[in-house]
């Protein structure tokens, strides 16, 4: 679990939107497009967004001798904030580019004039908004041009001034969340250069901001260059079958996962929230060579990119805010919705599927790509046994991990000290095993590419990469000593570009009591949606010789934001469930049993199935997750 602080302030999940090119032009509002209206703010709220970032110019509205902000301009910004408040939206007010007075002038030394402006502007802004509650955040800059340690030291000094100016005004500003931007708002520079955050008299109230515009050729590159072409198609399953020179050649799903994981490791896991303050991929209209079915594929892949960024960010605890300007998704004046497909993808809905005929196809179909079981593990009868099934043709690489010690980093108490894993086939033959993964470079690279959390090279966790064909397998997580503790068994599809062979089922058996649940995690990959059957079996296990079964299990399905999507206590013999059991090859449950089952349709993303006891009793339960194809 992420710390409370790292999830704080903005909603979970965050569906954020930028009022772009509106309040930030140095030449004044309305010079880069229409002015802001209450209609567009209402439309944003009605569309399912819960957070608005307001890029604002301040320096160009201030007296350059006294640094006094024009009162009418302050009132105008407050009016727009009030429109947001009226719809219960969270709001981020920043100090945007504004001619580059700050962000284009960061050198190795602090400039007294810039520092004085920072103190004056933020004192006035904070004073004007002192009575506003925690729905309002302040962000000190936008995209500061900073690419060396010396420049970061200068920028950090300006941030110190920003923070101290706000805190000195008191009231709600004493505890208001403040946002500081990374060097160039670049993930890699932030990871490399930021060794400490600004000083703050109020602990635990600083958030960090980065922007995401990778790959450049796909997101914002305006036209072809001598060194390379723009990308028209992004994402596995959305590649063009013949126009391969226009398919993204880097920066796709695994890259997004790995980049965001850097921010988790650097900040979120240490209690510092991370905001993805801007991201977008432009819609390439007006291209002579992008028409008809090819344009439809481009548009579909754009919705998939936006959904993937939003879902991945939220799954990892980052807060995504989409960059928009007038006329692209909303009519700024009337509030009319211009691009419903993009809006749906950005607010938790489905992306457009790849059109048939010109896309690469099957790798985009929704399917299971990662499955896991967490329970108490030990030796002998206490071995954690996770079963999984591969269906299809051919063979593919599967990453298996048995996690114990590293669970402590995620606030799991009493983890298994020294886990080992052994993989068995359906005949019970041991195929491969590992005790201590040893920091192998190939494994570490695979973790990163699949978005699996990193392991210390010296940790006692176990991991291995193996090639498997279709069949049923069981992974045993045990230990070489007599200890027991919480362990996580994981199986990852290490080649998601092909679904000829894919995961279709996971199961795990373990003890459930008042203090510990049986937990199955699974990730739906690809595009579209899929039906998933989840079962929590207790009483019926006694028909198979299991003793001490859980008498009345309950199963609850959560999404990556911790929101409960569905739950069941007693499946009650539902016909739709019974026929699904038969379809996926699951053993039957008596209609009157206290076992639990849920059938639901899920979009791509990570999910958790938690098996608990309804009446507080203890016992053995089986949790099962089936892909219903």
VMD Tcl script that draws the C-alpha trace (Angstrom):
set ca {
  {0.00 0.00 0.00}
  {1.11 3.55 -0.72}
  {1.47 5.88 2.25}
  {-1.48 8.09 3.13}
  {0.54 11.18 2.27}
  {1.40 9.93 -1.20}
  {-2.30 9.48 -2.01}
  {-3.36 12.72 -0.37}
  {-4.84 15.94 -1.64}
  {-6.12 15.10 -5.11}
  {-8.95 12.60 -5.63}
  {-8.37 8.89 -6.10}
  {-8.52 8.18 -8.96}
  {-7.57 11.57 -10.40}
  {-9.14 12.57 -13.69}
  {-7.51 15.93 -14.36}
  {-7.88 18.60 -17.06}
  {-5.94 21.75 -17.98}
  {-7.57 25.06 -18.94}
  {-4.80 25.56 -21.47}
  {-3.84 28.70 -23.43}
  {-6.43 30.77 -21.58}
  {-5.26 32.51 -18.40}
  {-1.53 32.27 -19.15}
  {-0.90 34.38 -22.32}
  {1.40 37.32 -21.45}
  {-0.67 39.34 -23.93}
  {-3.80 38.74 -21.90}
  {-6.75 36.37 -21.66}
  {-8.48 35.90 -24.98}
  {-5.42 36.54 -27.16}
  {-4.61 32.84 -27.70}
  {-8.22 31.71 -27.98}
  {-11.57 32.22 -26.25}
  {-11.80 33.43 -22.67}
  {-12.75 31.03 -19.88}
  {-16.46 30.61 -19.22}
  {-18.54 29.00 -16.52}
  {-20.03 26.83 -19.29}
  {-16.74 25.10 -20.02}
  {-15.98 24.56 -16.32}
  {-19.43 23.01 -15.86}
  {-18.91 20.81 -18.92}
  {-15.60 19.55 -17.56}
  {-17.22 18.63 -14.24}
  {-20.22 17.03 -15.95}
  {-17.86 14.92 -18.08}
  {-16.33 13.17 -15.08}
  {-13.16 15.20 -14.48}
  {-12.52 15.97 -10.82}
  {-9.43 18.18 -10.97}
  {-8.62 21.33 -12.96}
  {-5.17 22.85 -13.37}
  {-5.24 26.57 -14.12}
  {-2.10 27.80 -15.90}
  {-1.90 31.50 -14.98}
  {0.30 34.47 -15.95}
  {1.15 36.81 -13.07}
  {4.27 38.75 -14.03}
  {2.66 40.26 -17.14}
  {-0.21 41.51 -14.95}
  {2.06 43.14 -12.38}
  {3.73 46.53 -12.00}
  {7.39 45.91 -12.84}
  {8.57 48.46 -10.29}
  {6.48 47.46 -7.29}
  {5.62 43.87 -8.35}
  {2.01 44.58 -7.41}
  {-0.47 42.31 -9.22}
  {-3.36 44.10 -10.93}
  {-6.42 43.85 -8.68}
  {-8.78 43.24 -11.58}
  {-6.65 40.32 -12.75}
  {-6.59 38.79 -9.27}
  {-10.37 39.08 -9.16}
  {-10.67 37.40 -12.56}
  {-8.55 34.42 -11.51}
  {-10.61 34.13 -8.32}
  {-13.78 34.11 -10.41}
  {-12.57 31.10 -12.41}
  {-11.48 29.32 -9.22}
  {-14.92 29.98 -7.74}
  {-16.57 28.40 -10.78}
  {-14.48 25.29 -10.10}
  {-15.33 25.34 -6.40}
  {-19.02 25.56 -7.23}
  {-18.68 22.15 -8.91}
  {-16.60 20.66 -6.08}
  {-13.51 20.39 -8.28}
  {-9.96 20.37 -7.00}
  {-7.95 23.26 -8.42}
  {-4.24 23.85 -9.01}
  {-3.23 27.48 -9.59}
  {0.28 27.84 -10.94}
  {2.74 30.45 -12.15}
  {3.00 29.51 -15.83}
  {5.55 30.42 -18.53}
  {4.47 34.07 -18.75}
  {7.28 35.16 -21.07}
  {9.82 32.99 -19.28}
  {10.66 35.50 -16.52}
  {11.37 32.61 -14.16}
  {11.74 29.37 -16.03}
  {13.91 30.68 -18.89}
  {16.31 32.44 -16.54}
  {17.55 29.73 -14.20}
  {21.33 29.91 -13.95}
  {23.97 28.72 -11.50}
  {23.26 31.64 -9.16}
  {20.14 33.14 -7.60}
  {18.90 36.31 -9.29}
  {17.69 38.80 -6.60}
  {15.04 40.26 -8.91}
  {13.51 36.85 -9.69}
  {13.62 35.95 -6.01}
  {11.90 39.21 -5.05}
  {9.17 38.62 -7.64}
  {8.60 35.07 -6.34}
  {8.16 36.36 -2.81}
  {5.91 39.25 -3.80}
  {3.66 37.39 -6.22}
  {3.12 34.37 -4.01}
  {2.50 36.51 -0.93}
  {-0.25 38.33 -2.82}
  {-1.74 35.16 -4.34}
  {-1.72 33.30 -1.01}
  {-3.26 36.27 0.79}
  {-6.06 36.52 -1.78}
  {-6.90 32.83 -1.43}
  {-6.16 32.38 2.29}
  {-9.76 31.44 3.12}
  {-10.01 28.74 0.44}
  {-9.95 25.18 1.75}
  {-7.79 22.19 0.81}
  {-9.44 21.84 -2.61}
  {-6.98 24.52 -3.77}
  {-3.28 23.85 -4.41}
  {-0.55 26.27 -5.43}
  {2.18 25.31 -7.93}
  {5.34 27.41 -7.98}
  {6.27 27.15 -11.66}
  {5.49 25.34 -14.91}
  {8.39 23.83 -16.89}
  {11.59 25.32 -15.41}
  {14.57 25.08 -17.77}
  {16.98 23.27 -15.49}
  {19.34 20.49 -16.51}
  {22.29 20.57 -14.09}
  {22.78 20.11 -10.37}
  {23.86 23.76 -10.03}
  {20.70 25.00 -11.74}
  {18.59 22.70 -9.57}
  {20.19 24.30 -6.50}
  {19.13 27.71 -7.83}
  {15.62 26.52 -8.66}
  {15.31 24.93 -5.23}
  {16.23 28.29 -3.69}
  {13.40 29.96 -5.63}
  {11.07 27.22 -4.43}
  {12.18 27.90 -0.84}
  {11.04 31.48 -1.39}
  {7.72 30.31 -2.87}
  {7.03 27.98 0.05}
  {8.04 30.39 2.79}
  {6.01 33.23 1.21}
  {2.85 31.12 1.15}
  {3.32 29.74 4.67}
  {3.93 33.22 6.11}
  {0.43 34.35 5.15}
  {-1.09 31.91 7.65}
  {-4.66 30.70 7.72}
  {-5.33 27.73 5.46}
  {-2.05 28.47 3.69}
  {-0.15 27.15 6.69}
  {-1.20 23.62 5.73}
  {-2.05 24.00 2.04}
  {-0.49 21.51 -0.35}
  {2.17 23.17 -2.49}
  {3.55 21.75 -5.73}
  {7.13 22.09 -6.99}
  {8.18 21.20 -10.52}
  {11.08 18.95 -11.43}
  {13.98 20.03 -13.67}
  {12.36 20.57 -17.10}
  {9.46 18.62 -15.50}
  {11.37 15.69 -16.97}
  {11.19 12.31 -15.28}
  {14.80 11.31 -15.88}
  {16.25 14.68 -14.83}
  {14.05 14.65 -11.73}
  {15.24 11.17 -10.90}
  {18.88 12.14 -11.38}
  {19.12 15.69 -10.00}
  {16.60 16.03 -7.20}
  {18.31 15.01 -3.98}
  {16.08 17.00 -1.64}
  {12.85 18.97 -1.78}
  {12.54 22.62 -0.72}
  {12.45 23.51 2.95}
  {8.96 23.68 4.45}
  {7.87 24.62 7.96}
  {4.85 22.37 7.50}
  {5.99 18.76 7.05}
  {4.34 16.45 4.54}
  {2.63 19.08 2.43}
  {4.83 19.23 -0.66}
  {3.95 17.49 -3.93}
  {6.19 17.04 -6.97}
  {5.21 17.68 -10.58}
  {6.44 16.19 -13.84}
  {5.03 16.34 -17.38}
  {4.78 13.46 -19.82}
  {5.29 14.04 -23.56}
  {7.01 10.82 -24.64}
  {7.57 9.69 -27.27}
  {7.97 13.18 -28.75}
  {7.36 11.96 -32.31}
  {3.94 10.73 -31.19}
  {2.78 13.33 -28.66}
  {3.68 16.83 -29.90}
  {6.15 16.70 -32.82}
  {4.36 18.92 -35.37}
  {5.78 17.54 -38.62}
  {8.42 15.26 -40.11}
  {12.06 16.26 -39.71}
  {15.21 15.26 -41.58}
  {16.15 13.07 -38.61}
  {12.83 11.23 -38.38}
  {9.10 11.03 -39.00}
  {6.17 11.67 -36.73}
  {4.38 8.62 -35.34}
  {0.75 8.13 -36.32}
  {0.06 4.90 -34.40}
  {0.88 4.01 -30.77}
  {0.36 0.89 -28.70}
  {0.46 -2.84 -29.17}
  {-2.63 -3.80 -31.15}
  {-2.83 -0.31 -32.69}
  {0.15 -0.59 -35.02}
  {-0.49 -0.31 -38.74}
  {-0.02 -3.59 -40.55}
  {1.88 -2.08 -43.50}
  {2.82 1.52 -42.65}
  {5.44 0.41 -40.16}
  {7.43 3.63 -40.52}
  {4.55 5.44 -38.82}
  {4.25 3.03 -35.90}
  {5.80 4.18 -32.63}
  {9.23 2.56 -32.41}
  {9.79 3.45 -28.75}
  {7.98 4.86 -25.75}
  {5.06 2.45 -25.67}
  {3.38 0.63 -22.77}
  {6.41 -0.82 -21.01}
  {8.19 2.54 -21.28}
  {5.26 4.35 -19.64}
  {5.28 1.75 -16.87}
  {9.02 2.07 -16.28}
  {9.06 5.89 -16.35}
  {6.20 6.24 -13.89}
  {7.79 3.58 -11.68}
  {10.85 5.83 -11.38}
  {8.64 8.47 -9.78}
  {7.09 5.88 -7.49}
  {10.51 4.75 -6.32}
  {11.88 8.29 -6.02}
  {8.94 10.08 -4.42}
  {5.62 8.27 -3.97}
  {7.05 5.38 -1.97}
  {8.55 7.99 0.38}
  {5.26 9.79 0.93}
  {5.64 12.56 -1.67}
  {2.70 12.79 -4.10}
  {3.57 13.10 -7.79}
  {1.38 15.04 -10.21}
  {1.61 14.45 -13.95}
  {0.70 18.08 -14.62}
  {0.51 17.80 -18.40}
  {0.27 15.05 -21.00}
  {-1.34 14.78 -24.41}
  {-1.02 13.34 -27.88}
  {-2.12 15.70 -30.63}
  {-4.79 14.60 -33.08}
  {-3.09 14.77 -36.48}
  {-5.84 16.30 -38.59}
  {-5.11 17.78 -42.01}
  {-2.36 15.29 -42.89}
  {-2.60 14.42 -46.60}
  {-1.39 10.88 -45.97}
  {-3.60 10.25 -42.93}
  {-7.18 9.77 -44.07}
  {-9.96 7.20 -44.04}
  {-9.28 3.98 -42.16}
  {-5.72 5.07 -41.34}
  {-7.01 8.22 -39.64}
  {-9.55 6.12 -37.73}
  {-6.72 3.91 -36.47}
  {-4.75 7.01 -35.45}
  {-7.72 8.40 -33.52}
  {-8.33 5.06 -31.81}
  {-4.68 4.70 -30.81}
  {-4.77 8.25 -29.41}
  {-7.65 7.32 -27.08}
  {-5.73 4.20 -26.08}
  {-2.60 6.25 -25.28}
  {-4.56 8.67 -23.13}
  {-6.34 5.87 -21.30}
  {-3.09 4.00 -20.76}
  {-1.36 7.05 -19.27}
  {-4.31 7.84 -16.99}
  {-4.82 4.27 -15.81}
  {-1.12 3.57 -15.31}
  {-0.58 6.82 -13.43}
  {-3.52 6.20 -11.12}
  {-2.51 2.59 -10.59}
  {0.90 3.71 -9.40}
  {-0.43 6.55 -7.24}
  {0.44 9.38 -9.64}
  {-2.10 12.12 -10.42}
  {-2.64 12.66 -14.19}
  {-3.90 15.97 -15.65}
  {-4.59 16.13 -19.38}
  {-3.44 19.16 -21.42}
  {-6.31 20.66 -23.42}
  {-6.89 23.87 -25.38}
  {-10.02 25.49 -26.78}
  {-11.99 23.54 -29.34}
  {-10.23 20.18 -29.05}
  {-12.41 18.44 -26.47}
  {-14.80 21.22 -25.42}
  {-16.20 24.38 -26.94}
  {-14.85 26.99 -24.51}
  {-17.88 29.28 -24.99}
  {-20.86 26.93 -24.98}
  {-19.31 24.05 -23.07}
  {-20.30 21.65 -25.83}
  {-18.44 18.31 -25.90}
  {-16.41 18.07 -29.12}
  {-14.53 14.79 -28.61}
  {-16.59 12.31 -26.54}
  {-14.33 9.36 -27.38}
  {-11.27 11.09 -25.95}
  {-13.23 12.31 -22.92}
  {-14.40 8.77 -22.18}
  {-10.85 7.38 -22.33}
  {-9.57 10.12 -20.01}
  {-12.22 9.63 -17.33}
  {-12.11 5.90 -16.67}
  {-14.00 4.64 -19.71}
  {-12.90 2.47 -22.59}
  {-10.59 3.44 -25.44}
  {-11.75 3.02 -29.00}
  {-10.85 -0.48 -30.25}
  {-8.51 -0.72 -33.23}
  {-10.51 -0.73 -36.48}
  {-10.40 -3.97 -38.41}
  {-8.52 -4.22 -41.66}
  {-5.34 -2.22 -41.16}
  {-4.18 -2.77 -37.58}
  {-1.89 -5.49 -36.28}
  {-4.75 -6.87 -34.32}
  {-4.71 -9.61 -31.76}
  {-2.26 -8.24 -29.22}
  {-4.83 -5.54 -28.51}
  {-7.58 -7.90 -27.30}
  {-8.17 -7.62 -23.57}
  {-6.48 -10.49 -21.71}
  {-4.80 -11.35 -18.41}
  {-1.14 -10.31 -18.28}
  {-0.31 -10.62 -14.58}
  {-1.72 -12.72 -11.76}
  {-0.70 -12.97 -8.12}
  {-1.69 -14.47 -4.79}
  {-0.83 -13.10 -1.35}
  {-1.20 -15.22 1.75}
  {0.71 -16.60 4.71}
  {3.44 -19.03 3.61}
  {5.79 -21.43 5.35}
  {6.85 -25.04 4.99}
  {4.98 -28.31 4.53}
  {1.23 -27.82 4.77}
  {1.79 -24.06 5.02}
  {3.38 -23.81 1.55}
  {1.70 -21.11 -0.52}
  {0.49 -22.75 -3.71}
  {-0.58 -20.58 -6.62}
  {-1.99 -22.26 -9.70}
  {-2.22 -20.75 -13.14}
  {-3.28 -21.93 -16.60}
  {-1.90 -20.98 -20.01}
  {-4.14 -21.48 -23.03}
  {-3.34 -21.27 -26.73}
  {-0.50 -22.28 -29.03}
  {3.26 -21.99 -28.97}
  {5.39 -20.98 -26.02}
  {6.23 -17.74 -24.26}
  {8.35 -16.33 -21.46}
  {6.72 -16.16 -18.04}
  {8.21 -14.25 -15.12}
  {7.64 -15.88 -11.73}
  {8.38 -14.18 -8.42}
  {8.08 -15.22 -4.77}
  {8.22 -12.02 -2.71}
  {8.80 -11.92 1.03}
  {11.25 -9.36 2.49}
  {10.42 -6.59 0.01}
  {6.76 -6.64 1.12}
  {7.93 -4.76 4.22}
  {8.61 -1.75 1.97}
  {4.88 -1.70 1.20}
  {3.78 -1.80 4.85}
  {3.03 -5.53 4.90}
  {3.73 -6.81 8.40}
  {5.54 -10.06 9.20}
  {6.75 -10.95 5.68}
  {8.34 -14.32 4.91}
  {12.07 -13.87 5.54}
  {13.58 -16.12 2.87}
  {11.13 -17.41 0.24}
  {11.95 -19.87 -2.51}
  {9.84 -20.87 -5.50}
  {9.40 -24.18 -7.31}
  {7.29 -24.50 -10.47}
  {5.44 -27.77 -11.08}
  {3.56 -28.96 -14.14}
  {0.14 -30.63 -14.07}
  {1.76 -34.00 -13.27}
  {3.51 -32.60 -10.21}
  {6.96 -32.65 -11.82}
  {9.26 -29.87 -10.62}
  {10.38 -27.83 -13.64}
  {12.42 -24.88 -12.35}
  {13.21 -23.31 -8.99}
  {14.92 -20.34 -7.38}
  {16.01 -19.25 -3.93}
  {17.36 -15.65 -3.87}
  {17.13 -13.94 -7.25}
  {20.65 -12.48 -6.90}
  {20.18 -9.18 -8.72}
  {20.47 -10.73 -12.20}
  {20.55 -7.97 -14.83}
  {18.19 -9.82 -17.20}
  {15.61 -10.20 -14.44}
  {15.96 -6.59 -13.34}
  {15.37 -5.43 -16.91}
  {12.30 -7.66 -17.17}
  {10.89 -6.25 -13.92}
  {11.20 -2.75 -15.31}
  {9.73 -3.55 -18.72}
  {6.67 -5.21 -17.17}
  {6.09 -2.54 -14.53}
  {6.82 -4.96 -11.67}
  {8.12 -3.24 -8.56}
  {11.89 -3.42 -8.20}
  {13.77 -5.72 -5.84}
  {17.03 -4.99 -4.08}
  {19.84 -7.02 -5.63}
  {20.71 -8.40 -2.21}
  {17.17 -9.24 -1.17}
  {16.13 -12.77 -0.27}
  {13.17 -12.63 -2.66}
  {12.98 -15.27 -5.40}
  {12.45 -14.80 -9.13}
  {12.99 -16.63 -12.40}
  {12.16 -16.29 -16.09}
  {11.12 -19.42 -17.94}
  {9.52 -20.45 -21.24}
  {6.22 -22.33 -20.94}
  {3.68 -23.85 -23.29}
  {-0.05 -24.37 -22.80}
  {-1.05 -26.22 -19.65}
  {-1.76 -26.03 -15.94}
  {1.03 -25.12 -13.52}
  {1.47 -24.62 -9.80}
  {4.04 -22.36 -8.17}
  {5.02 -23.34 -4.63}
  {6.33 -20.59 -2.37}
  {8.05 -22.03 0.65}
  {11.17 -21.44 2.75}
  {14.28 -23.32 3.77}
  {13.77 -22.66 7.47}
  {10.91 -23.17 9.92}
  {9.60 -19.61 9.76}
  {6.33 -18.44 8.24}
  {5.06 -15.06 7.07}
  {3.25 -13.12 4.40}
  {4.35 -13.90 0.86}
  {3.33 -12.88 -2.65}
  {3.37 -15.31 -5.57}
  {3.37 -13.56 -8.97}
  {3.20 -14.75 -12.59}
  {3.70 -12.22 -15.41}
  {3.21 -12.63 -19.13}
  {6.65 -11.42 -20.25}
  {5.64 -11.18 -23.92}
  {2.40 -9.21 -24.08}
  {2.87 -8.39 -27.76}
  {1.37 -11.76 -28.64}
  {-1.76 -13.39 -27.24}
  {-1.47 -16.66 -29.14}
  {-0.64 -18.12 -25.72}
  {-2.05 -16.32 -22.70}
  {-2.99 -16.59 -19.03}
  {-6.58 -17.68 -18.48}
  {-6.79 -18.68 -14.81}
  {-5.13 -18.24 -11.43}
  {-6.02 -19.82 -8.12}
  {-4.61 -19.80 -4.64}
  {-5.47 -21.56 -1.41}
  {-4.79 -20.15 2.02}
  {-6.03 -19.41 5.51}
  {-8.47 -16.59 6.24}
  {-9.02 -15.19 9.73}
  {-9.94 -11.96 11.43}
  {-6.50 -10.43 10.84}
  {-5.55 -11.78 7.41}
  {-7.41 -12.15 4.13}
  {-6.63 -14.22 1.06}
  {-5.76 -11.84 -1.78}
  {-5.53 -12.41 -5.53}
  {-4.22 -9.69 -7.81}
  {-4.62 -9.66 -11.57}
  {-3.98 -7.26 -14.42}
  {-6.08 -6.99 -17.57}
  {-3.98 -5.87 -20.54}
  {-4.72 -4.99 -24.15}
  {-7.74 -2.96 -25.22}
  {-11.48 -3.17 -24.98}
  {-12.81 -5.17 -22.06}
  {-13.19 -8.76 -20.94}
  {-15.43 -10.85 -18.71}
  {-13.77 -12.17 -15.58}
  {-15.12 -14.78 -13.17}
  {-13.91 -14.57 -9.57}
  {-14.77 -17.22 -6.98}
  {-14.15 -17.57 -3.24}
  {-14.69 -21.20 -2.34}
  {-14.92 -22.38 1.24}
  {-17.58 -24.97 2.16}
  {-17.35 -26.88 -1.14}
  {-13.65 -27.57 -0.54}
  {-14.71 -30.19 2.00}
  {-16.04 -32.24 -0.94}
  {-12.42 -32.52 -2.09}
  {-10.96 -33.69 1.21}
  {-9.96 -30.30 2.60}
  {-10.51 -29.90 6.32}
  {-10.97 -26.76 8.36}
  {-12.62 -24.86 5.51}
  {-13.89 -21.29 5.76}
  {-17.60 -21.64 6.39}
  {-18.84 -18.40 4.84}
  {-16.43 -16.55 2.50}
  {-17.04 -13.18 0.87}
  {-15.21 -11.85 -2.18}
  {-14.76 -8.17 -3.06}
  {-13.17 -6.79 -6.24}
  {-11.19 -3.54 -6.02}
  {-9.68 -1.41 -8.77}
  {-6.20 0.13 -8.64}
  {-7.51 3.13 -6.67}
  {-8.87 0.94 -3.89}
  {-12.48 1.45 -4.93}
  {-14.75 -1.57 -4.45}
  {-16.34 -2.49 -7.79}
  {-18.41 -5.49 -6.71}
  {-18.76 -8.01 -3.90}
  {-20.63 -11.24 -3.25}
  {-21.59 -13.29 -0.22}
  {-23.31 -16.53 -1.29}
  {-23.55 -17.05 -5.05}
  {-27.13 -18.41 -4.67}
  {-27.08 -20.74 -7.67}
  {-27.42 -18.00 -10.28}
  {-27.92 -19.54 -13.73}
  {-25.52 -17.13 -15.46}
  {-22.80 -18.05 -12.97}
  {-23.47 -21.77 -13.22}
  {-23.18 -21.74 -17.02}
  {-19.97 -19.71 -16.75}
  {-18.49 -22.32 -14.38}
  {-19.07 -24.90 -17.08}
  {-17.70 -22.70 -19.84}
  {-14.35 -22.08 -18.10}
  {-14.02 -25.62 -16.73}
  {-14.44 -24.70 -13.06}
  {-15.80 -27.36 -10.69}
  {-19.48 -26.98 -9.79}
  {-20.74 -25.32 -6.62}
  {-23.97 -26.50 -4.95}
  {-26.74 -23.94 -5.48}
  {-27.30 -23.54 -1.75}
  {-23.65 -23.32 -0.72}
  {-22.12 -20.38 1.12}
  {-19.40 -20.06 -1.53}
  {-19.12 -16.71 -3.32}
  {-18.78 -15.84 -7.01}
  {-18.85 -12.74 -9.21}
  {-18.94 -12.33 -12.99}
  {-18.01 -8.83 -14.19}
  {-16.74 -7.02 -17.26}
  {-13.43 -5.21 -16.77}
  {-11.39 -2.73 -18.79}
  {-7.57 -2.95 -18.88}
  {-5.95 -2.20 -15.54}
  {-4.93 -3.82 -12.23}
  {-7.49 -5.36 -9.89}
  {-7.53 -7.09 -6.52}
  {-9.86 -9.84 -5.29}
  {-10.04 -10.01 -1.49}
  {-11.51 -13.06 0.26}
  {-12.69 -12.37 3.81}
  {-14.81 -14.09 6.42}
  {-18.42 -12.97 6.74}
  {-19.00 -14.20 10.27}
  {-15.50 -13.76 11.70}
  {-14.66 -17.45 11.67}
  {-11.36 -18.81 10.37}
  {-10.63 -21.46 7.79}
  {-9.12 -22.46 4.48}
  {-10.44 -20.83 1.30}
  {-9.68 -20.99 -2.41}
  {-9.67 -17.86 -4.55}
  {-9.97 -18.28 -8.33}
  {-9.82 -15.82 -11.21}
  {-10.88 -16.98 -14.70}
  {-10.73 -15.19 -18.03}
  {-14.09 -15.88 -19.69}
  {-13.39 -16.13 -23.41}
}
mol new
graphics top color blue
foreach p $ca { graphics top sphere $p radius 0.5 }
foreach p [lrange $ca 0 end-1] q [lrange $ca 1 end] { graphics top cylinder $p $q radius 0.2 }
display resetview
